[in-house]
Amino acid sequence: MEQSFKLQSAFTNYCYTIHVYVPDGAVPEEGFPVIYLLDGGWYFDFAKNIVKLQSRNHPKTFVQPSIIVAISHQEEDVRTRRFYDFTGPAEQYVFPERTKGKHMDTKNYGGAEQFFAFLQQELKPKIYEEFATNREQETLYGHSLGGYFAIWCYLKQHEAFTHYLAISPSIWWNDMELLRFIDQKSMENQRSLFMAVGEHETFMVTESKQFIDKLAASEAVYYVAPDENHASIVPTTMSRAFRSIIKKIIKNDSHFH
């Protein structure tokens, strides 16, 4: 089953389009796991089909029947709005020289706290009300700036989700501030984190490795995808990311390390 609806947020003063996929068949006694997908307008079909096809044989694929909740910005402003929703607040923003000044409009940054409130206090309650969900199995998936936001939540609000999937995260954002957010509490975080980056993403490989090395968390898994770049990384790693949700696969499958 699929459905879509609009959801106006009082926290962000923005109207999101939400696409939901619910597996066919019997609902598990504990409810379906839920994967909350950022940039849903771009990635909903990928995610839906991975779950739909591979969960038919989940004892072998390790992809569970799951509800996909895809959060989408409006097409006309998606590229600017995601810079606001997905980035954390800061007194000032510092950018690498390679960006050549294109991120100077700082009033459009720093809305992560409001966007997080939207997810927790507006979107999740609506999903709980309408669908049979397992609140102990909630996953947040993000790519690029969405990957930054997933890690921001992992470090700042780690109880909000059970699993965090950060694909090619923008570790570079604001002078690599995510590294400065790592503390003893986050290093002992028992929530699972899966991070993937493409082999050809140059500085993103170096910076994501710096982050994962400093984090040194037992439940964090890091994967460099051979021959992939920033555009190709999502379709080639999403299945692997979804499989990483099952911890025994993370721990027992040497290909994940």
C-alpha positions in Angstrom: 0.0 0.0 0.0 1.1 3.5 -0.8 -0.2 6.9 0.1 0.9 10.5 0.1 -0.2 13.5 2.1 0.9 17.1 2.9 1.9 18.0 6.4 2.3 21.6 7.5 4.8 22.1 10.3 4.3 24.7 13.0 8.0 24.3 14.0 9.5 25.0 10.5 6.7 27.0 9.0 6.9 24.7 5.9 4.7 22.2 4.2 6.2 18.8 3.5 5.0 16.1 1.2 5.1 12.7 2.9 5.1 9.4 0.9 4.4 6.2 2.8 4.9 2.6 1.7 3.4 -0.1 3.9 4.2 -3.8 3.1 1.5 -6.2 2.1 0.7 -9.1 4.4 0.2 -9.7 8.1 1.3 -7.0 10.5 3.9 -8.3 12.9 2.7 -8.5 16.5 5.2 -5.7 17.5 4.3 -3.6 14.4 6.4 -2.9 11.3 9.9 -1.3 11.6 9.9 2.2 10.1 12.6 3.8 7.9 12.3 7.6 7.8 13.9 8.7 4.6 15.2 12.3 4.0 15.1 13.7 0.5 12.2 11.4 -0.1 11.2 12.9 -3.4 14.4 11.7 -4.8 14.8 8.3 -3.0 11.3 7.0 -2.2 11.1 4.7 -5.2 14.5 3.2 -4.5 13.7 2.5 -0.9 10.2 1.2 -1.5 11.4 -1.3 -4.2 14.3 -2.5 -2.1 12.0 -3.4 0.8 9.2 -4.7 -1.5 11.5 -7.1 -3.5 14.0 -8.2 -0.9 11.8 -8.6 2.1 10.0 -11.4 0.3 13.0 -13.6 1.2 14.2 -11.7 4.3 15.9 -14.8 5.9 18.4 -14.6 3.1 18.4 -10.9 2.2 18.1 -9.6 5.8 15.8 -6.9 4.6 12.8 -6.8 6.8 9.3 -5.9 5.8 9.3 -2.2 6.8 7.2 0.9 6.5 9.0 3.7 4.4 8.2 7.2 5.4 9.7 9.6 2.9 9.9 13.3 3.7 10.0 15.6 0.7 10.5 19.3 0.2 8.6 21.1 -2.5 10.3 20.8 -5.9 10.6 24.5 -6.4 12.8 25.1 -3.3 14.2 21.7 -2.4 17.9 22.7 -3.0 17.8 25.8 -0.8 15.4 24.5 1.9 17.4 21.4 2.7 20.3 23.6 3.6 18.1 25.1 6.3 16.4 22.0 7.6 19.4 19.7 7.6 22.1 22.0 9.2 22.6 22.7 12.9 22.5 26.2 14.4 25.8 28.1 14.9 26.9 31.6 15.8 29.0 31.7 12.6 29.6 29.4 9.6 33.1 28.6 8.2 33.4 27.0 4.8 36.3 25.3 2.9 38.0 27.4 0.2 36.9 24.9 -2.4 33.3 26.1 -2.0 34.4 29.5 -3.5 32.0 31.5 -1.4 28.8 29.9 -2.7 27.5 29.3 0.8 27.6 32.8 2.1 23.8 33.3 2.6 23.9 32.2 6.3 20.3 33.2 7.1 19.2 30.1 5.2 21.1 27.7 7.5 20.7 26.3 11.0 17.2 24.9 11.2 18.0 21.4 12.3 16.5 21.8 15.8 13.1 22.9 14.3 13.2 20.2 11.7 14.0 17.6 14.4 11.0 18.9 16.4 8.8 18.4 13.3 9.9 14.8 12.9 9.4 14.0 16.6 6.3 16.0 17.5 4.4 16.2 14.3 5.3 13.5 11.8 5.9 10.6 14.1 2.7 11.0 16.0 0.8 11.0 12.8 2.5 7.8 11.6 1.8 6.1 15.0 -1.8 7.1 14.7 -2.4 5.7 11.2 0.0 2.7 11.0 1.0 -0.3 13.1 4.7 0.6 13.9 7.4 -0.9 16.1 8.7 2.1 18.0 11.8 0.2 19.1 12.9 -0.2 15.4 13.0 3.3 13.9 15.6 4.2 11.3 16.7 7.6 10.0 18.3 7.6 6.5 20.0 10.6 4.9 22.4 11.4 2.0 24.8 14.3 1.7 23.4 17.1 3.9 20.7 14.6 4.9 23.6 12.4 6.0 25.0 15.3 8.1 21.5 15.7 9.7 21.4 11.9 10.5 24.8 12.2 12.3 23.7 15.4 14.0 20.8 13.5 15.4 23.0 10.6 16.3 25.3 12.9 18.3 22.7 15.3 19.7 19.4 13.4 20.0 20.5 9.7 19.8 17.4 8.3 21.6 15.2 9.5 18.8 16.0 6.6 16.4 17.3 3.1 16.8 19.4 3.1 13.7 21.2 5.9 11.7 22.1 5.5 8.1 24.4 8.3 6.9 25.4 8.1 3.2 28.2 10.4 1.9 27.5 12.8 4.9 28.6 16.4 4.6 31.2 16.1 7.3 32.8 19.2 5.8 29.9 21.5 6.9 30.9 24.4 9.0 34.5 23.6 9.4 33.8 19.9 10.2 31.7 20.8 13.3 30.4 17.3 13.7 33.9 16.2 14.9 33.7 18.8 17.6 30.4 17.4 18.8 31.9 14.0 19.5 32.1 13.4 23.3 32.4 10.4 25.6 28.6 10.0 25.6 28.5 9.7 21.8 31.5 7.4 21.8 29.5 5.0 24.1 26.3 5.4 22.1 24.6 2.0 21.6 22.5 3.1 18.7 23.7 1.7 15.4 25.4 4.0 12.9 26.1 2.9 9.3 28.2 5.3 7.2 29.0 4.8 3.5 30.9 7.0 1.1 32.0 6.5 -2.5 35.6 5.7 -3.4 35.7 8.6 -5.8 34.4 11.2 -3.4 37.9 12.5 -2.6 37.8 14.8 0.4 34.5 13.2 1.6 36.4 9.9 2.0 39.1 11.5 4.1 36.8 13.5 6.3 34.3 10.7 6.9 37.2 8.4 7.9 38.4 11.1 10.3 34.9 11.2 11.9 34.5 7.4 12.2 38.0 7.1 13.7 37.4 9.8 16.3 34.0 8.4 17.1 35.4 4.9 17.8 31.9 3.6 18.7 31.4 -0.1 18.8 28.1 0.1 16.9 29.4 2.2 14.1 30.1 0.7 10.7 32.0 2.4 7.9 32.0 1.3 4.2 33.8 2.7 1.2 31.9 1.7 -1.9 34.3 0.8 -4.8 34.1 2.9 -8.0 31.2 5.1 -6.7 30.8 8.8 -6.6 28.4 11.3 -4.8 25.6 10.8 -7.3 25.9 7.0 -7.6 26.4 6.1 -4.0 22.7 6.0 -3.0 21.4 3.4 -5.5 24.4 1.2 -5.1 24.5 1.2 -1.2 20.9 1.5 -0.1 20.3 -2.2 0.1 23.5 -2.7 2.1 22.4 0.2 4.4 19.0 -1.4 5.0 20.6 -4.8 5.7 22.9 -3.1 8.3 19.9 -2.5 10.5 20.1 -6.0 11.7 23.0 -5.9 14.1 24.1 -9.5 13.7 24.8 -8.8 10.1 26.9 -5.8 11.1 28.9 -8.0 13.5 29.2 -11.2 11.6 29.5 -10.2 7.9 33.2 -9.3 7.2 32.2 -7.4 4.0 30.7 -4.7 6.2 34.1 -3.8 7.7 
